[in-house]
Structure formats: structure tokens, C-alpha cells
Amino acid sequence: MNIGESEFEKSKYKLSALENNIKAIKSVVSAVEGTLGPRGMDCMIVDDYGNAIITNDGITILKEISVTHPAAKLLINSVMAQKREAGDGTTTLTVLTGALLDSAFKAAEKGVPMHKIIDGLKKGIKKSIEITESEKILITEENENLLEKVAFISGRGNEDISQLVYKASEIIGYNRMREKEFRLSDCVEVIEDAENQVFGGVIVDKKPLNLDMSQEFEDVKILILDDSLDVEEFRRELLATEGGFNKYLESVDEIKMWAEKLIDLNIGIVLCSRGVNPIVEQILSDGGVCVVDRVLYSQLEKTAKYCGCKILKKNSLRKSVSELNSYCGRAGKVIYDSGREQLRIQLGKGKPYVTIVISASTAEIIREKERITRDAASSVQFSVCDGVVAGGGAFEIYCSNRLKKYSESIYGMEKYGVYCVAEALKKPFLQMVENAGLNPLETFEKILNVTNEQDKKYLSVDFDSGKVRDMLTEKVFDPASVKKSVFKKAGEVAEAILKINLILKGKTSN
């Protein structure tokens, strides 16, 4: 074996761990890349029992597929974090991460030191985020119609869903959407065989205990308990003894007194997370108080914020009437829908809230519509908070061109890492073109030619006709914060994988 062959073998051995990890990453990418873009196809996932899920949602596919390789799990965990934090961009993140690693591997094969590739990659990602920050368009009253376009694109072209989400953003207001604890995607409610609609208010999906109450309330005072209105279970266990029975009677008298206090407070509706004693229920009914028990805490929390209540424990009912009054909230209107057995609370006196009702005929269709609606709601909210950039892959192409020029200004081998980022940024667009049945290289060259001829920034294609289009003119936008999050997380995963020099088998656990 001559020296050249020896050096080649040594180089291959050094990259064997990276090659192994990249193969695992590519298997994850191949599972979702066909779903990317407006012409993306569906994926069928079949379990051991023959049950099948058909979807084009990247996060759903990655949740359902069987993965054992640590590198693949690292990528999937990053994608899950992207979903939690940004609500969208999961498939783009997966494809971009795979492209970054592929470009880095090719550079390493040519002899570029790995630490230089990593340093350059970090510079390229940082520069991409800076470009996004400088190029984003903030949403104002003058251009708020852009949100309708964002909702339409994120809603996969579903006109009815995009209109619901856009109307919800108008009802809730920009100030509320910019609050950190509020998520517009949490406002989506799924109800079978209902009408798709949006309204200001919340839904309590429970049937009141006292159904003889009026089905509509106006200017009603609301009290919320994350507790029961009943005797504690340990008191019931003492009924076998005389002393225990007396204690039980004292507890019943106390909760009866609490019920009378609620009537004196002019409470109209009491919401509880647990059960209500039949005696207390009767007293409240006689006093004109509507009682709803076993309400989900999430719905109690929404109602409390919307109506301006404080969620109490039942021991708080020992407080004076004046103190309790400060814990109550108000709603201008509460309607009970007997057909669906739910309360609709509107005109709350607390923080604004909106409910987007989504329905369909089957559970499978509802699940898909719910996912699309939540994605559209997240995109609209992030657009309000941090602005938008050109969509359709145009912004990635623009970033790629900027990074190539930037790499020329870097002295040393780090420029190859920056170039890796520039090359990888083209991949999501090229994948969308391929999914649309067009020739990726031919289409990309066409865009570059038109860019040079017309001196335009954000060019992409109509994925139906293949014609070059200006994304600003077409009003195709993506949330800027989603782009920044995708760039950051793709860079983090790629860096973590590139730093792995050796894979060793650990001890077997007992």
C-alpha cells in the first residue's frame, strides 16, 4: 500500500463517525422532505397492527416513525423544540440540518479541518440571522393585510381557515398577541358537527348541574374554584363513629354557609374543577346561581383571565364577603348551548380572548384541520410580534447569495464553513421545486438570471406554472422569527453532530 492510499484510509477512518451520523440524519430527512412546499405529497405511516396515518405534517411524521439512532433523536428533539417555540418551520429545519451536514462532510472530505468548518458554520448562521433581522418587514396598521396572506400560506391554502385566523387576530388585537404568555394557537377549539366560527370569548365545555336555570345571562358575576364544593373525603370516612359523624355534620353546615355567602355576593355562575355537594347545589339553585362542576383547569384558567377572576381554593370562602367580592370576575353575556352542552362566555371584563371553532365530519379530518389552524394561528401571532420576510424559498436564496459574498471577505479556511451554510440554504427551495415536479437546477438558474437582469431581491417561482415571481409583489411572506429559529436550531444540531469524532459502545445496564 503506498503513502497516498494510507492517507486516504486514515481520512476515511476519521470521518467514519460523522458519516454514520449523517446517514441517520438523512433517513429522518427522507421521511419528511417530500412533504415540503405547496405541492408537497402525503406520507403514510403504518404501525405493527396495520393502523395507518396519512399526513403531510412533518412533526406528525417524526413523532410516529420509529427512531433508535442517537443522532436522529437529537434532530427530532430539536424539531420538537421548534414546534413548541415557533409553531412552524419544522420540515424546513429538518431539511436544512441535513443539507448543512452534507455540505460540511463534503468540505471535510476535501481536507478542510473540522474545527474550521464549525467556526465558519457558526459565522454563517449568525450572519443569516442578522440578515433576517435587517430585512424583516414589521406589521403596522398600514400593512396589516399581510397577515391575511400569512394565514393563507400557513393554512395550506385553506381559505376558510385563513379567514377565521385572520378575523381572530383582529378581534384579539395586536397588544394581546404581543404578550408572552398568550398563544393564539391555544384559542383553537375542536367541536364535531359544529359550524366553523370565531368569536370573542371562551367556551366551557360542560353541562351545568342545575338545568332549570335560564339559558342566557347578562352582566353576570363569576366565581371560579379549583376545588370541590363538598365535604372532604377523609371526613366521610369518619361517619362510622359518633364523633366523626358530628364532624361531618359540622363540615356540611360550613359548606352550606359558604353557599349562602355566594348568594349574598350575587354570584351568577360558579365554576368548579371538582364535584359539588347535592345540598349545596340545591341551595345555589334556589338562590339563582348556575353551578358547573368538573371543569378542566385549562378552561378555568382561560375564563379567569378573560373575566378578571382569581382562581380560588374552597377554604378561601371563609373570607369576608367584601374580600371575596374582589376575587370575582364579570362577563357581559353567558349563553348555554343545550345541544352541545357547553357555556359560551362573552364580553369578559378581564384580558381579551378569542375562540376559533373548527369542525369536520370525522375525527381524522378534524385532527388535520386542527393542526393546520394552529399552525396558521402561530404564524400570524409571530408575524405580529416580529415581522415577516419573503416566503416561497425566496428569502433563503437571497441569504445564500449574501453569504457567498460574505465568505469572500473572510481570510482563512473558515470561509468554507460559511460557504457550507450558503449552499445548504438553497436546499429547502430546491426540494420544494422538486416536489412540484419541476427541474430544480433549471429553475434555480432561471431565478438567478432574472435576478441579475431585473435587480430584484426576493424571487421564487409559481410552483404550479414554474414561472419566476417576485414574492413581495405576490405578497408571499413567512414569519421572521420562524426563519431565525430554524437557522439557529439547524446550526446547533449540525455543530453538535460535527463535533462527534468517535462513537463508542457504553456499558450494558443491569
N, C-alpha and C positions, 0 to 999 in steps of 0.2 A: 504493500500500500504506500503510495507516495505522499509527500507532505500536504499537497493540496487536498487530497481525499481525506486525510486525517483531520485537517482544519474544518472541512465541510461536515464531517461526522460530529466533531466537537460542537459546532454551531447548532446542528440539528438537535443534539442532546440538550443543550442549554435551553432551547425553545420548546422542548417536548412538553413541559408542564403547561406553558402558555397555549400550545396547540391543542392539548387535551381540554383545557378550559374553554377555549374558543369554540371547539366543536360542540360542547354542551350549550354554550350561549346561542350558537347558530341553530340548534334544534329548537330552542324556545322561539327564536325569531321566525323560523319557518312556520311555526304554528299560527302566527298572527299576521305575518306580512301580507298575506293575500286578502286581508280584510281592510287594508288601509285605503283611504280615499273615498270619494263619492261613488266610484264604480267597484268598490271592494266586494268580494264574494263572502258567502257564509261558510262557517265551519261546523261540521257535525262531530260531536263528542259522544262516544258510546261507552257506557260503563260495563262492568262484568256481568250484569244482569240483562244487558241488551237495551237498557233505557238510553234514549238519545236526547241531546240538547243541540238545537240548531241556532247559531248566533253569529253575528259579525262583531261582537263586542270583545275587544282584546282582553280586558280584565276578567270577563267571564270565562274565556278560553283558558287563561293562565291559572285561574282558580280551580278549574275542573280537571286539567291534564295531570297525569302522574309524573312527578319530577323527583329524582333522587340525587342528582349531581349537585354538589355544594355551590359551584359557580352559577348554575342555572337558578338555584334557590336564591342566591344573592341578587340576581337580576329581578326575579319575581318579587322579592321583598321590596326592592326599590320601586317597582311598578305599583305595588300596593300602597306605598307611601305617597306616590304621585297622585293616586286616586283619592286618597284621604285629604291631601293638602290642596290639590288644584282641581280635582274633579274631572279632569280630561287630559288628553295627551299621552295616554298610557301606551297605545300602539306605536306612536311616533317615538316615544322613549325607548321602547324595545328595539325597534329597527335601527335607531341612531346609535344605540350602545353596540349592537352587533357590527355596524359599519365602522365605528371608531376602533374597535378591537381588530377588525380585519385589516384596516389601513395601517394600524400600529404594527401588526405582525409582519406585513409586507416590508415595512421600513426596517424592522429588526432583522429580517432575513437578508437585507442588503448591507447589514453591518452597523446600523445606527445603534449606539448604546441605549439600553432600555431606559436608564435614568434621564437621558437627554430627550427621549421620546415623551416620557411622562411630564418633564418640565415644560416642553413645548405644548403638549396637550392641555396642561393647566392654563398656560398663557392663551391658547386658542379659545378655550371655554370662557375664560374671563373676558376676553375681547368680544366674544359673541354676546355675552350678557350686557356688556357696555353698549354695543351697537343696538341691541334691543331697547335698552333704556333711552338712548338718544333718539331713536326713530319712532317710538310709540306715539300714538295719537290719543290724547286724553278725551274722555267723553264729557261733553258740556251740553247745555240746553240747545246750542246751535246745531250740534251733530248727533243728538240723541237717537235719531232714526237709525244710526248704525247698529244700535242694539238689536233692532228687529232683524237685521241681516246676520248678526252673530247668532241669534237664537235659531234662525232658519238653517244655518250651516251646521251648528252643533246638534240641532234636532234632526239631522239626516234628511233635510228637505221636507219634513212633515209640516205643512202649512198650519194645520190646526194646533199642533203642539207649540210651534214657534209663536203663534199669536197669543196663546194662553200665557206663556212665559213672559212675553213682552208686556202684555197687559198687567201681569203680576208685578213687574218691575215698576210700572207707572203707579200702581196702587200703593206699593210699599214705600216708594221714594228712595232717592239716592243716599240720603243721610243714613237711613236704616240699613241699607245694603253695605255701607262702608263700615258698619260696626263689626268688630272682630268676632263677637260671639254669635252673630246672626248668620245663618246659611239659608239662602233661598231654596236650595235643593231639598232642605228638610220640610219645606212647605208643601211638598207633593203628597197627596193622599190618593190611595188606590181604592176605588169602590166599584165592585162589579155591577153591571147593568145600570149605571147612573149616566148622567149627561156630563160630558166634558165641560168644565166651567172653572171660573176663577172669581173669588170674592174676598173682600177684606174681612178677616175674622178667622175663627178656629172651629174645628169640629171635635166634639166629644162623642166618641163612638160607643155610647152606652144608653140603655133604656132607663129612664127614671123609675124609681120604685113606686112612686105614687102617681099612677097614670090618670087619675081623675083630675089632675092639675090642668090648668089652661095650657094650650099648646103654643102660646106665644106670650112672651113677657116684654115689657118696655121699661127702660130705665131701672134695671134690676140690680140689687146689691148681691155680690157673690162672695162666699167664704170657701176656702179650699183647705182640706185636711189631708196630709199624707199620713193617714192613720185610720182607725176604725171609730165608729160612734157606738161602741159596745163595751161590755164588761170584759176585762182581760181574761184570757183562758185559764190562768192559774187560779183566779177567783172562782171559776166554775168548778174546778176540781175540789174545792173545799165544801161543796154542798153536802157532802156526806156527814159532816159534823155540825152541831148546833151553832158553834162559834163561827164556823166557816159560812154557814147559811146566813147568819146575821151580817157578816162582812159582805157577802154577795148582795144582800138587800141594800146595804149602805152604798155599794157601788152603783146599783140600779137607780137609787134615789139621786146620786150625784149626776149621772148622765141624763136623767130626766130634768134636773135643774139646768144642765147645760142646754138642753133642747129649748127650755123656756127662755133662757137667756138669748138664744139665737132668734127667737120670735120677737123678743123685746128690741133686738137690734134691727128689726125689719129686714132680715136676710130673705132674699127671694130664692136663691139657689145655693145648695150645699153640695160640693163635690168631695168625695172621699176615695182614698186609694184602697180601703178595706171595707168590711161589712158594717151594717147599721142594725142596731137592736130593734126588733119589731115594735117595742113600746115607744122608743124614740122616734121611729118612723111615723107612728100614728100621731104622736104629739106634734111633730113638724108638719104633717099633712093637715091636721086640724088648724094649725096656725098659718096655713097658706105658704109653706116653704117646700119647694121642689127639692127632692133628695136623689142624688145619683151616686151609687156606690161602685167599688171595684174599678175605678177609672185608672187607666195606665198612667204611670208617673210622667211620661213624656207629654201626655195631653194635659195633665195638671200643670206642668211647668209652662207650656205654651199659653194656657189660659191665664195663669197667674201674671205672666209678663204682659199679656195683651190687655188684661182688665185692671192691672195695677194692684194685684193682691200680693200678700205674703203667704207662703205655704206654711201651715201650722201643724203641730202635733196636738192631740186632743187635750193634753194637760194644759195647753195654753188657754183653754176655755175657762180655766179658773180665774183668769184675769178679769178686771172690771169691764163693764160694758163700753166705757169710753176708750179703754186701751184696745179692746177687740175691734172697735169701730175703725181704728187706724190700720188694721190688718186686712180689711175688706177691700174689694175692688168693685167696679161697676161696668155694666155693659148696656148700651142703648137699646139693644134688641137681642132676644134669645128665642129661637124658633125650634120646636121639636118636630122632627120628621118621623111620624109613626110608621111609615112604610119602611124606612131604613133603620129605624130605632136609633136615632142619633140627634144630639143637640147641635144647633148651629149658633154660635155666639158671635155677634157682630157689634160694631160701634163701641169697642172697648175703650176704656179711659186710660189705658197704660200705653205701652210701646206699640207701634203699628205692626200688624201681622197680616199675612195673606195666605189663602189656601188655594192650591191648584188641584182640582179634582180630575183624575184620569180614570177612564173606564174602558172596558172592552168585553167581548162576549166570552172569552176563555181565559184561563189562568195564565197560559203560556204567552198569549198576546199582551195581556196586562203587564206581565213581568218585563217584556221587551219595551213596551211603551213607557213604563215607569222609569226604566234605565235611561231611555233617550231623553225623557223630560227632565230628569235630574241632571243629566249632562248639560242640557241646554240652559237650565237654571244656573248651574255653576259657572258656565261660560259667560253668561250675561252679568252675573254678580262680579266676577273677576275683571270683566271689561270695564264696569263702572268704577271699580277700585283702582285699577292700574292701567287703563287704556288698552288699545288694540294695535296690532300690526297686520300687515298684509298676509292673507291666507293663501290657500291653494298651493303651498310649497314655494311661493314667490319670495317670501322673506328668507327662507333657508338658502335659496340660490343667491340672493343679494349678500347675505352673510358670508357665504362661501367665497364669492368674488372679492369681498373686502378682506377676508383672512388671507387669501393668496397674495394680495398686495402687501398686507401686513407682514407676512412671512419673509418677504424680500428685504425688509428693513431690519431683520434680526440677524445678528452675526453669530455664527456657530451652528452646531448641529440641532439646537432646539427648534430651528426653523422647520425641520422635518416633522416634529410633533404638531406644530401649528398647521402644517400642510395636511397632516392626517385628519385634523378637525375639519379643514376646508373641504376635503374630499368626502368625508363622512356626511357632512351637512346636505350634500346633494342626494343622498340615498333615499330619504323619505319621499322626495318628489319623484325620483326615478321609479320608485316602487309603485306610487300612485299611477304614473303613466303606464307602467306595465300592466297593472290591474285593470286599466281602462282599455286594454287591447291595442295600445299604441306602441311604436318603437321608441324606447327610452333614449337612446343615443341620438337618433334623428331629431326627436322632439327637443332635446336639450340644445343641440346645435342650432335649431331653428330659433329658440329663445335667445341664445347668445347673439345671433346675427341681428335680430330685431332690436335687441338691447343696444348694440353698437350703432345701428342705423338711426334709431329714434331717441337715443339717450334717455331711456326710461329705467326706473329703478326696479319696480315690482311686477315683472312679467311672469305669467304662467300660461296654462292652456285651458281651453274648454275641454273637459275630459270626455265630452260626447263627440264633438266635431274634430278635436285636435288642433283647432286654430289658436294662435297666440292671443292672449288677452291681458290687458292691464288690470291688475287686481284692485287698484284704487278706483279706477273707473267703474269696474264691475261691482264694487263695494263688497268684496270678499275679505273678511277680517277674522283674525283669531285673537284671543286674549293675550296680551303681552306677558302677563305673569305666568301663564301656562308655558309659553315658549322659554322663559328664563328658568323655570323649574325643570323643564325637560333637558335643557342644556346642562344645568348644574348636576342633575342626578345621573345623566348619561356619562358625564365626565368623572363623577365619583366612582361609579361602578367600573368603568374602564380602567381607571387608575388602580383600583383595588385588585383587579384581575391581573393587570400588567406587572404589579409588584410581586406576584407569586412566582418564585423561582423554582420551587421544588414541591412535589406532592408526596407526603409520607403517610403510611397507614398507622393510625393510632392504636393504642391498646384496646383489646376487646373488653367491654364492660361485663361484669358478672351479672 
